[in-house]
Amino acid sequence: MGHVNLRLPDDLHEQARAAAAADDRSLNSWLVAVIRRAVAPGQTPDRRDGDPASTDPLRGGAHSSRPE
């Protein structure tokens, strides 16, 4: 099983913990479920501007071409 260290802003961490608790799951289990849904065939995560994300494959790099 792979491991990832994920740093979240405090407010997002609290929101995720609350969502996990409301779903009666651990935070880890809830995050796994969210990621599974996000990567399911035919699913694309939303971009910050609300438009569906591109179906282009992710580029292997640490930097996004999108401005922050």
LINFENFEN-V195578 format. One record per residue. N is the residue number from 1. RES is the residue in three letters. PHI is phi in degrees with one decimal (* if undefined). Layout:
n=N res=RES phi=PHI
n=N res=RES phi=PHI
//
This chain:
n=1 res=MET phi=*
n=2 res=GLY phi=-77.2
n=3 res=HIS phi=-124.9
n=4 res=VAL phi=-136.6
n=5 res=ASN phi=-94.0
n=6 res=LEU phi=-115.6
n=7 res=ARG phi=-99.6
n=8 res=LEU phi=-117.8
n=9 res=PRO phi=-59.1
n=10 res=ASP phi=-53.7
n=11 res=ASP phi=-66.1
n=12 res=LEU phi=-69.1
n=13 res=HIS phi=-60.0
n=14 res=GLU phi=-65.3
n=15 res=GLN phi=-64.5
n=16 res=ALA phi=-65.4
n=17 res=ARG phi=-60.9
n=18 res=ALA phi=-65.8
n=19 res=ALA phi=-64.8
n=20 res=ALA phi=-63.8
n=21 res=ALA phi=-63.8
n=22 res=ALA phi=-65.6
n=23 res=ASP phi=-92.8
n=24 res=ASP phi=55.1
n=25 res=ARG phi=-129.9
n=26 res=SER phi=-72.5
n=27 res=LEU phi=-59.4
n=28 res=ASN phi=-61.5
n=29 res=SER phi=-62.7
n=30 res=TRP phi=-65.1
n=31 res=LEU phi=-62.5
n=32 res=VAL phi=-59.9
n=33 res=ALA phi=-63.4
n=34 res=VAL phi=-63.8
n=35 res=ILE phi=-67.1
n=36 res=ARG phi=-57.6
n=37 res=ARG phi=-64.5
n=38 res=ALA phi=-67.0
n=39 res=VAL phi=-101.2
n=40 res=ALA phi=-62.3
n=41 res=PRO phi=-53.7
n=42 res=GLY phi=85.1
n=43 res=GLN phi=-103.0
n=44 res=THR phi=-132.4
n=45 res=PRO phi=-64.3
n=46 res=ASP phi=-84.9
n=47 res=ARG phi=-81.8
n=48 res=ARG phi=-57.7
n=49 res=ASP phi=-79.9
n=50 res=GLY phi=92.2
n=51 res=ASP phi=-79.8
n=52 res=PRO phi=-58.7
n=53 res=ALA phi=-67.2
n=54 res=SER phi=-62.8
n=55 res=THR phi=-86.0
n=56 res=ASP phi=-62.4
n=57 res=PRO phi=-63.8
n=58 res=LEU phi=-66.0
n=59 res=ARG phi=-86.9
n=60 res=GLY phi=-80.6
n=61 res=GLY phi=-156.8
n=62 res=ALA phi=-81.4
n=63 res=HIS phi=-113.8
n=64 res=SER phi=-90.9
n=65 res=SER phi=-80.3
n=66 res=ARG phi=-82.9
n=67 res=PRO phi=-68.3
n=68 res=GLU phi=-81.0
//
